[in-house]
Amino acid sequence: GAVVSQHPSWVICKSGTSVKIECRSLDFQATTMFWYRQFPKQSLMLMATSNEGSKATYEQGVEKDKFLINHASLTLSTLTVTSAHPEDSSFYICSALAAGTYNEQFFGPGTRLTVL
Amino acid sequence: GEDVEQSLFLSVREGDSSVINCTYTDSSSTYLYWYKQEPGAGLQLLTYIFSNMDMKQDQRLTVLLNKKDKHLSLRIADTQTGDSAIYFCAETSDRGSTLGRLYFGRGTQLTVWP
């Protein structure tokens, strides 16, 4: 089956530093990837939609300069949290749409970010 | 915007059936999904149903869709302790500029007691 990986699975950083999270589709091509944020015991909040070769589309209220998204290839999207602060601590999950379909979305295992 | 609602908690005894309910507001929904999330993990797709179907069964899982009432349910037969997790209802539609975008409910925490 289709597999999506995320790296790192968890990260602890100091306030003010930047953190990059990778999302990879391992055995399929993904023209579209989604980035979500999940707070404890909450649902997934869509942050942005990442399309290969074009700029990401951010949801209302999500700062594009703070959460930089790059989708440079059909198998890789990255989310960089710039100048991280403790309130950015969260569980970040990506998902990937298999190319040629719009209903087959596969989720990564998530990345736990803790900002001290 | 699209709204997906779920009850937050459900507790059942091992061996009983569990029924998790979900309502949604988007009349143009095309696919409806059930995802399972275990602690500290990502989402696992359990099953999905196309909007022109009423029911779908897959082993211990039965999905019922009442499109008129915009009501979706997931029944887990012979619930096991390993089924304890958060279950998310989600829907997608052809409306909007982002194909494949999912709208999630808040999740139902299922606790199975031995």
Interface residues (C-beta under 8 A of the other chain):
Chain A: V4 Q6 T32 F34 K41 Q42 S43 L44 L46 T49 T57 I93 S95 L97 T101 Y102 N103 Q105 F106 F107 G108 P109 G110 R112
Chain B: T30 Y31 Y35 G40 A41 G42 L43 Q44 L45 Y48 F88 T92 S97 T98 L99 G100 R101 L102 F104 G105 R106 G107 Q109
